[in-house]
Amino acid sequence: MNEHDRATIQEFYALVEAEWERELREHPERATYLGDPRYNDRFTDHSPEAIEARMRREKEVLSRLEAIDATRWPEEDRLNYDLFRKEYEVAVAGH
Protein backbone atom coordinates (compact mmCIF):
# COMPACT_ATOMS: atom_id res chain seq x y z
CA MET A 1 0.00 0.00 0.00
CA ASN A 2 1.38 3.39 -0.97
CA GLU A 3 0.87 6.94 0.31
CA HIS A 4 -1.97 7.54 -2.16
CA ASP A 5 -3.83 4.51 -0.78
CA ARG A 6 -3.38 5.74 2.80
CA ALA A 7 -4.70 9.17 1.83
CA THR A 8 -7.65 7.59 0.03
CA ILE A 9 -8.47 5.49 3.09
CA GLN A 10 -8.46 8.63 5.24
CA GLU A 11 -10.75 10.37 2.74
CA PHE A 12 -13.06 7.35 2.77
CA TYR A 13 -13.39 7.39 6.56
CA ALA A 14 -14.00 11.16 6.48
CA LEU A 15 -16.86 10.48 4.04
CA VAL A 16 -18.23 7.76 6.34
CA GLU A 17 -18.13 10.17 9.29
CA ALA A 18 -19.78 12.97 7.31
CA GLU A 19 -22.53 10.65 6.11
CA TRP A 20 -23.12 9.36 9.64
CA GLU A 21 -23.55 12.93 10.88
CA ARG A 22 -25.87 13.72 7.96
CA GLU A 23 -27.92 10.61 8.74
CA LEU A 24 -28.36 11.69 12.35
CA ARG A 25 -29.22 15.25 11.32
CA GLU A 26 -31.74 14.18 8.68
CA HIS A 27 -33.27 11.41 10.82
CA PRO A 28 -33.32 12.98 14.28
CA GLU A 29 -35.52 10.24 15.74
CA ARG A 30 -32.71 7.77 15.05
CA ALA A 31 -30.21 10.07 16.74
CA THR A 32 -32.45 10.27 19.79
CA TYR A 33 -32.90 6.49 19.82
CA LEU A 34 -29.11 6.08 19.73
CA GLY A 35 -28.72 8.45 22.68
CA ASP A 36 -27.63 11.55 20.75
CA PRO A 37 -29.76 14.46 22.06
CA ARG A 38 -28.57 17.11 19.58
CA TYR A 39 -31.68 16.84 17.42
CA ASN A 40 -34.34 16.11 20.04
CA ASP A 41 -36.29 19.18 18.94
CA ARG A 42 -36.78 17.95 15.35
CA PHE A 43 -38.52 15.34 13.23
CA THR A 44 -37.48 13.82 9.91
CA ASP A 45 -38.53 15.99 6.97
CA HIS A 46 -40.67 13.81 4.70
CA SER A 47 -41.49 16.56 2.21
CA PRO A 48 -40.98 15.71 -1.48
CA GLU A 49 -38.13 18.23 -1.62
CA ALA A 50 -36.31 16.67 1.32
CA ILE A 51 -36.75 13.17 -0.07
CA GLU A 52 -35.41 14.31 -3.45
CA ALA A 53 -32.43 15.98 -1.78
CA ARG A 54 -31.61 12.77 0.11
CA MET A 55 -31.87 10.76 -3.10
CA ARG A 56 -29.49 13.17 -4.87
CA ARG A 57 -27.03 12.96 -2.00
CA GLU A 58 -27.10 9.15 -2.02
CA LYS A 59 -26.33 9.16 -5.76
CA GLU A 60 -23.48 11.63 -5.23
CA VAL A 61 -21.98 9.51 -2.47
CA LEU A 62 -22.26 6.37 -4.59
CA SER A 63 -20.47 8.15 -7.45
CA ARG A 64 -17.67 9.13 -5.08
CA LEU A 65 -17.41 5.56 -3.81
CA GLU A 66 -17.35 4.13 -7.34
CA ALA A 67 -14.36 6.36 -8.12
CA ILE A 68 -12.31 4.79 -5.32
CA ASP A 69 -9.93 1.93 -6.08
CA ALA A 70 -9.82 -0.03 -2.83
CA THR A 71 -8.20 -3.16 -4.25
CA ARG A 72 -4.89 -2.62 -2.41
CA TRP A 73 -6.43 -1.62 0.91
CA PRO A 74 -5.99 -3.76 4.03
CA GLU A 75 -8.73 -6.36 4.43
CA GLU A 76 -10.54 -4.58 7.27
CA ASP A 77 -10.68 -1.28 5.39
CA ARG A 78 -11.73 -3.04 2.20
CA LEU A 79 -14.59 -4.75 4.06
CA ASN A 80 -15.75 -1.42 5.49
CA TYR A 81 -15.61 0.08 2.00
CA ASP A 82 -17.53 -2.83 0.45
CA LEU A 83 -20.27 -2.68 3.09
CA PHE A 84 -20.60 1.09 2.91
CA ARG A 85 -20.72 1.05 -0.88
CA LYS A 86 -23.32 -1.75 -0.86
CA GLU A 87 -25.51 0.33 1.45
CA TYR A 88 -25.54 3.15 -1.11
CA GLU A 89 -26.00 0.81 -4.08
CA VAL A 90 -29.10 -0.62 -2.42
CA ALA A 91 -30.40 2.83 -1.51
CA VAL A 92 -29.96 4.18 -5.04
CA ALA A 93 -31.45 1.05 -6.62
CA GLY A 94 -34.52 1.48 -4.42
CA HIS A 95 -35.35 4.87 -5.92
Chimera marker file (.cmm) of the C-alpha trace (Angstrom):
<marker_set name="trace">
<marker id="1" x="0.000" y="0.000" z="0.000" r="1" g="1" b="0" radius="0.5"/>
<marker id="2" x="1.379" y="3.391" z="-0.967" r="1" g="1" b="0" radius="0.5"/>
<marker id="3" x="0.865" y="6.938" z="0.305" r="1" g="1" b="0" radius="0.5"/>
<marker id="4" x="-1.966" y="7.544" z="-2.157" r="1" g="1" b="0" radius="0.5"/>
<marker id="5" x="-3.834" y="4.506" z="-0.778" r="1" g="1" b="0" radius="0.5"/>
<marker id="6" x="-3.380" y="5.741" z="2.796" r="1" g="1" b="0" radius="0.5"/>
<marker id="7" x="-4.702" y="9.170" z="1.826" r="1" g="1" b="0" radius="0.5"/>
<marker id="8" x="-7.655" y="7.587" z="0.028" r="1" g="1" b="0" radius="0.5"/>
<marker id="9" x="-8.471" y="5.490" z="3.092" r="1" g="1" b="0" radius="0.5"/>
<marker id="10" x="-8.460" y="8.635" z="5.238" r="1" g="1" b="0" radius="0.5"/>
<marker id="11" x="-10.751" y="10.372" z="2.741" r="1" g="1" b="0" radius="0.5"/>
<marker id="12" x="-13.060" y="7.354" z="2.769" r="1" g="1" b="0" radius="0.5"/>
<marker id="13" x="-13.394" y="7.389" z="6.555" r="1" g="1" b="0" radius="0.5"/>
<marker id="14" x="-13.997" y="11.160" z="6.478" r="1" g="1" b="0" radius="0.5"/>
<marker id="15" x="-16.857" y="10.478" z="4.043" r="1" g="1" b="0" radius="0.5"/>
<marker id="16" x="-18.234" y="7.764" z="6.337" r="1" g="1" b="0" radius="0.5"/>
<marker id="17" x="-18.134" y="10.168" z="9.288" r="1" g="1" b="0" radius="0.5"/>
<marker id="18" x="-19.782" y="12.971" z="7.306" r="1" g="1" b="0" radius="0.5"/>
<marker id="19" x="-22.529" y="10.645" z="6.108" r="1" g="1" b="0" radius="0.5"/>
<marker id="20" x="-23.120" y="9.360" z="9.639" r="1" g="1" b="0" radius="0.5"/>
<marker id="21" x="-23.547" y="12.929" z="10.876" r="1" g="1" b="0" radius="0.5"/>
<marker id="22" x="-25.868" y="13.716" z="7.964" r="1" g="1" b="0" radius="0.5"/>
<marker id="23" x="-27.916" y="10.613" z="8.741" r="1" g="1" b="0" radius="0.5"/>
<marker id="24" x="-28.361" y="11.689" z="12.354" r="1" g="1" b="0" radius="0.5"/>
<marker id="25" x="-29.218" y="15.246" z="11.320" r="1" g="1" b="0" radius="0.5"/>
<marker id="26" x="-31.739" y="14.177" z="8.681" r="1" g="1" b="0" radius="0.5"/>
<marker id="27" x="-33.269" y="11.415" z="10.823" r="1" g="1" b="0" radius="0.5"/>
<marker id="28" x="-33.317" y="12.979" z="14.282" r="1" g="1" b="0" radius="0.5"/>
<marker id="29" x="-35.517" y="10.239" z="15.736" r="1" g="1" b="0" radius="0.5"/>
<marker id="30" x="-32.709" y="7.771" z="15.047" r="1" g="1" b="0" radius="0.5"/>
<marker id="31" x="-30.213" y="10.074" z="16.738" r="1" g="1" b="0" radius="0.5"/>
<marker id="32" x="-32.447" y="10.271" z="19.793" r="1" g="1" b="0" radius="0.5"/>
<marker id="33" x="-32.899" y="6.493" z="19.816" r="1" g="1" b="0" radius="0.5"/>
<marker id="34" x="-29.112" y="6.077" z="19.730" r="1" g="1" b="0" radius="0.5"/>
<marker id="35" x="-28.715" y="8.453" z="22.678" r="1" g="1" b="0" radius="0.5"/>
<marker id="36" x="-27.628" y="11.553" z="20.746" r="1" g="1" b="0" radius="0.5"/>
<marker id="37" x="-29.755" y="14.457" z="22.061" r="1" g="1" b="0" radius="0.5"/>
<marker id="38" x="-28.566" y="17.113" z="19.577" r="1" g="1" b="0" radius="0.5"/>
<marker id="39" x="-31.680" y="16.839" z="17.421" r="1" g="1" b="0" radius="0.5"/>
<marker id="40" x="-34.341" y="16.110" z="20.041" r="1" g="1" b="0" radius="0.5"/>
<marker id="41" x="-36.293" y="19.180" z="18.940" r="1" g="1" b="0" radius="0.5"/>
<marker id="42" x="-36.781" y="17.950" z="15.351" r="1" g="1" b="0" radius="0.5"/>
<marker id="43" x="-38.516" y="15.343" z="13.229" r="1" g="1" b="0" radius="0.5"/>
<marker id="44" x="-37.480" y="13.822" z="9.907" r="1" g="1" b="0" radius="0.5"/>
<marker id="45" x="-38.527" y="15.987" z="6.970" r="1" g="1" b="0" radius="0.5"/>
<marker id="46" x="-40.667" y="13.812" z="4.703" r="1" g="1" b="0" radius="0.5"/>
<marker id="47" x="-41.485" y="16.559" z="2.212" r="1" g="1" b="0" radius="0.5"/>
<marker id="48" x="-40.979" y="15.708" z="-1.475" r="1" g="1" b="0" radius="0.5"/>
<marker id="49" x="-38.129" y="18.227" z="-1.622" r="1" g="1" b="0" radius="0.5"/>
<marker id="50" x="-36.307" y="16.670" z="1.322" r="1" g="1" b="0" radius="0.5"/>
<marker id="51" x="-36.747" y="13.168" z="-0.069" r="1" g="1" b="0" radius="0.5"/>
<marker id="52" x="-35.409" y="14.314" z="-3.447" r="1" g="1" b="0" radius="0.5"/>
<marker id="53" x="-32.426" y="15.983" z="-1.777" r="1" g="1" b="0" radius="0.5"/>
<marker id="54" x="-31.610" y="12.771" z="0.113" r="1" g="1" b="0" radius="0.5"/>
<marker id="55" x="-31.865" y="10.758" z="-3.099" r="1" g="1" b="0" radius="0.5"/>
<marker id="56" x="-29.490" y="13.165" z="-4.873" r="1" g="1" b="0" radius="0.5"/>
<marker id="57" x="-27.034" y="12.958" z="-1.995" r="1" g="1" b="0" radius="0.5"/>
<marker id="58" x="-27.101" y="9.148" z="-2.024" r="1" g="1" b="0" radius="0.5"/>
<marker id="59" x="-26.331" y="9.159" z="-5.760" r="1" g="1" b="0" radius="0.5"/>
<marker id="60" x="-23.478" y="11.632" z="-5.227" r="1" g="1" b="0" radius="0.5"/>
<marker id="61" x="-21.981" y="9.509" z="-2.465" r="1" g="1" b="0" radius="0.5"/>
<marker id="62" x="-22.259" y="6.371" z="-4.586" r="1" g="1" b="0" radius="0.5"/>
<marker id="63" x="-20.474" y="8.145" z="-7.449" r="1" g="1" b="0" radius="0.5"/>
<marker id="64" x="-17.669" y="9.126" z="-5.083" r="1" g="1" b="0" radius="0.5"/>
<marker id="65" x="-17.414" y="5.558" z="-3.815" r="1" g="1" b="0" radius="0.5"/>
<marker id="66" x="-17.353" y="4.135" z="-7.338" r="1" g="1" b="0" radius="0.5"/>
<marker id="67" x="-14.360" y="6.359" z="-8.120" r="1" g="1" b="0" radius="0.5"/>
<marker id="68" x="-12.312" y="4.789" z="-5.323" r="1" g="1" b="0" radius="0.5"/>
<marker id="69" x="-9.930" y="1.935" z="-6.078" r="1" g="1" b="0" radius="0.5"/>
<marker id="70" x="-9.820" y="-0.026" z="-2.827" r="1" g="1" b="0" radius="0.5"/>
<marker id="71" x="-8.204" y="-3.160" z="-4.248" r="1" g="1" b="0" radius="0.5"/>
<marker id="72" x="-4.890" y="-2.622" z="-2.409" r="1" g="1" b="0" radius="0.5"/>
<marker id="73" x="-6.428" y="-1.624" z="0.908" r="1" g="1" b="0" radius="0.5"/>
<marker id="74" x="-5.986" y="-3.761" z="4.032" r="1" g="1" b="0" radius="0.5"/>
<marker id="75" x="-8.726" y="-6.358" z="4.429" r="1" g="1" b="0" radius="0.5"/>
<marker id="76" x="-10.536" y="-4.578" z="7.273" r="1" g="1" b="0" radius="0.5"/>
<marker id="77" x="-10.677" y="-1.282" z="5.392" r="1" g="1" b="0" radius="0.5"/>
<marker id="78" x="-11.731" y="-3.041" z="2.204" r="1" g="1" b="0" radius="0.5"/>
<marker id="79" x="-14.588" y="-4.751" z="4.064" r="1" g="1" b="0" radius="0.5"/>
<marker id="80" x="-15.749" y="-1.416" z="5.491" r="1" g="1" b="0" radius="0.5"/>
<marker id="81" x="-15.607" y="0.079" z="1.997" r="1" g="1" b="0" radius="0.5"/>
<marker id="82" x="-17.528" y="-2.828" z="0.455" r="1" g="1" b="0" radius="0.5"/>
<marker id="83" x="-20.273" y="-2.683" z="3.092" r="1" g="1" b="0" radius="0.5"/>
<marker id="84" x="-20.605" y="1.091" z="2.910" r="1" g="1" b="0" radius="0.5"/>
<marker id="85" x="-20.719" y="1.049" z="-0.883" r="1" g="1" b="0" radius="0.5"/>
<marker id="86" x="-23.316" y="-1.747" z="-0.856" r="1" g="1" b="0" radius="0.5"/>
<marker id="87" x="-25.511" y="0.331" z="1.447" r="1" g="1" b="0" radius="0.5"/>
<marker id="88" x="-25.537" y="3.146" z="-1.113" r="1" g="1" b="0" radius="0.5"/>
<marker id="89" x="-25.999" y="0.811" z="-4.076" r="1" g="1" b="0" radius="0.5"/>
<marker id="90" x="-29.104" y="-0.624" z="-2.418" r="1" g="1" b="0" radius="0.5"/>
<marker id="91" x="-30.403" y="2.835" z="-1.507" r="1" g="1" b="0" radius="0.5"/>
<marker id="92" x="-29.962" y="4.175" z="-5.042" r="1" g="1" b="0" radius="0.5"/>
<marker id="93" x="-31.455" y="1.047" z="-6.621" r="1" g="1" b="0" radius="0.5"/>
<marker id="94" x="-34.518" y="1.480" z="-4.419" r="1" g="1" b="0" radius="0.5"/>
<marker id="95" x="-35.348" y="4.870" z="-5.925" r="1" g="1" b="0" radius="0.5"/>
<link id1="1" id2="2" r="1" g="1" b="0" radius="0.2"/>
<link id1="2" id2="3" r="1" g="1" b="0" radius="0.2"/>
<link id1="3" id2="4" r="1" g="1" b="0" radius="0.2"/>
<link id1="4" id2="5" r="1" g="1" b="0" radius="0.2"/>
<link id1="5" id2="6" r="1" g="1" b="0" radius="0.2"/>
<link id1="6" id2="7" r="1" g="1" b="0" radius="0.2"/>
<link id1="7" id2="8" r="1" g="1" b="0" radius="0.2"/>
<link id1="8" id2="9" r="1" g="1" b="0" radius="0.2"/>
<link id1="9" id2="10" r="1" g="1" b="0" radius="0.2"/>
<link id1="10" id2="11" r="1" g="1" b="0" radius="0.2"/>
<link id1="11" id2="12" r="1" g="1" b="0" radius="0.2"/>
<link id1="12" id2="13" r="1" g="1" b="0" radius="0.2"/>
<link id1="13" id2="14" r="1" g="1" b="0" radius="0.2"/>
<link id1="14" id2="15" r="1" g="1" b="0" radius="0.2"/>
<link id1="15" id2="16" r="1" g="1" b="0" radius="0.2"/>
<link id1="16" id2="17" r="1" g="1" b="0" radius="0.2"/>
<link id1="17" id2="18" r="1" g="1" b="0" radius="0.2"/>
<link id1="18" id2="19" r="1" g="1" b="0" radius="0.2"/>
<link id1="19" id2="20" r="1" g="1" b="0" radius="0.2"/>
<link id1="20" id2="21" r="1" g="1" b="0" radius="0.2"/>
<link id1="21" id2="22" r="1" g="1" b="0" radius="0.2"/>
<link id1="22" id2="23" r="1" g="1" b="0" radius="0.2"/>
<link id1="23" id2="24" r="1" g="1" b="0" radius="0.2"/>
<link id1="24" id2="25" r="1" g="1" b="0" radius="0.2"/>
<link id1="25" id2="26" r="1" g="1" b="0" radius="0.2"/>
<link id1="26" id2="27" r="1" g="1" b="0" radius="0.2"/>
<link id1="27" id2="28" r="1" g="1" b="0" radius="0.2"/>
<link id1="28" id2="29" r="1" g="1" b="0" radius="0.2"/>
<link id1="29" id2="30" r="1" g="1" b="0" radius="0.2"/>
<link id1="30" id2="31" r="1" g="1" b="0" radius="0.2"/>
<link id1="31" id2="32" r="1" g="1" b="0" radius="0.2"/>
<link id1="32" id2="33" r="1" g="1" b="0" radius="0.2"/>
<link id1="33" id2="34" r="1" g="1" b="0" radius="0.2"/>
<link id1="34" id2="35" r="1" g="1" b="0" radius="0.2"/>
<link id1="35" id2="36" r="1" g="1" b="0" radius="0.2"/>
<link id1="36" id2="37" r="1" g="1" b="0" radius="0.2"/>
<link id1="37" id2="38" r="1" g="1" b="0" radius="0.2"/>
<link id1="38" id2="39" r="1" g="1" b="0" radius="0.2"/>
<link id1="39" id2="40" r="1" g="1" b="0" radius="0.2"/>
<link id1="40" id2="41" r="1" g="1" b="0" radius="0.2"/>
<link id1="41" id2="42" r="1" g="1" b="0" radius="0.2"/>
<link id1="42" id2="43" r="1" g="1" b="0" radius="0.2"/>
<link id1="43" id2="44" r="1" g="1" b="0" radius="0.2"/>
<link id1="44" id2="45" r="1" g="1" b="0" radius="0.2"/>
<link id1="45" id2="46" r="1" g="1" b="0" radius="0.2"/>
<link id1="46" id2="47" r="1" g="1" b="0" radius="0.2"/>
<link id1="47" id2="48" r="1" g="1" b="0" radius="0.2"/>
<link id1="48" id2="49" r="1" g="1" b="0" radius="0.2"/>
<link id1="49" id2="50" r="1" g="1" b="0" radius="0.2"/>
<link id1="50" id2="51" r="1" g="1" b="0" radius="0.2"/>
<link id1="51" id2="52" r="1" g="1" b="0" radius="0.2"/>
<link id1="52" id2="53" r="1" g="1" b="0" radius="0.2"/>
<link id1="53" id2="54" r="1" g="1" b="0" radius="0.2"/>
<link id1="54" id2="55" r="1" g="1" b="0" radius="0.2"/>
<link id1="55" id2="56" r="1" g="1" b="0" radius="0.2"/>
<link id1="56" id2="57" r="1" g="1" b="0" radius="0.2"/>
<link id1="57" id2="58" r="1" g="1" b="0" radius="0.2"/>
<link id1="58" id2="59" r="1" g="1" b="0" radius="0.2"/>
<link id1="59" id2="60" r="1" g="1" b="0" radius="0.2"/>
<link id1="60" id2="61" r="1" g="1" b="0" radius="0.2"/>
<link id1="61" id2="62" r="1" g="1" b="0" radius="0.2"/>
<link id1="62" id2="63" r="1" g="1" b="0" radius="0.2"/>
<link id1="63" id2="64" r="1" g="1" b="0" radius="0.2"/>
<link id1="64" id2="65" r="1" g="1" b="0" radius="0.2"/>
<link id1="65" id2="66" r="1" g="1" b="0" radius="0.2"/>
<link id1="66" id2="67" r="1" g="1" b="0" radius="0.2"/>
<link id1="67" id2="68" r="1" g="1" b="0" radius="0.2"/>
<link id1="68" id2="69" r="1" g="1" b="0" radius="0.2"/>
<link id1="69" id2="70" r="1" g="1" b="0" radius="0.2"/>
<link id1="70" id2="71" r="1" g="1" b="0" radius="0.2"/>
<link id1="71" id2="72" r="1" g="1" b="0" radius="0.2"/>
<link id1="72" id2="73" r="1" g="1" b="0" radius="0.2"/>
<link id1="73" id2="74" r="1" g="1" b="0" radius="0.2"/>
<link id1="74" id2="75" r="1" g="1" b="0" radius="0.2"/>
<link id1="75" id2="76" r="1" g="1" b="0" radius="0.2"/>
<link id1="76" id2="77" r="1" g="1" b="0" radius="0.2"/>
<link id1="77" id2="78" r="1" g="1" b="0" radius="0.2"/>
<link id1="78" id2="79" r="1" g="1" b="0" radius="0.2"/>
<link id1="79" id2="80" r="1" g="1" b="0" radius="0.2"/>
<link id1="80" id2="81" r="1" g="1" b="0" radius="0.2"/>
<link id1="81" id2="82" r="1" g="1" b="0" radius="0.2"/>
<link id1="82" id2="83" r="1" g="1" b="0" radius="0.2"/>
<link id1="83" id2="84" r="1" g="1" b="0" radius="0.2"/>
<link id1="84" id2="85" r="1" g="1" b="0" radius="0.2"/>
<link id1="85" id2="86" r="1" g="1" b="0" radius="0.2"/>
<link id1="86" id2="87" r="1" g="1" b="0" radius="0.2"/>
<link id1="87" id2="88" r="1" g="1" b="0" radius="0.2"/>
<link id1="88" id2="89" r="1" g="1" b="0" radius="0.2"/>
<link id1="89" id2="90" r="1" g="1" b="0" radius="0.2"/>
<link id1="90" id2="91" r="1" g="1" b="0" radius="0.2"/>
<link id1="91" id2="92" r="1" g="1" b="0" radius="0.2"/>
<link id1="92" id2="93" r="1" g="1" b="0" radius="0.2"/>
<link id1="93" id2="94" r="1" g="1" b="0" radius="0.2"/>
<link id1="94" id2="95" r="1" g="1" b="0" radius="0.2"/>
</marker_set>
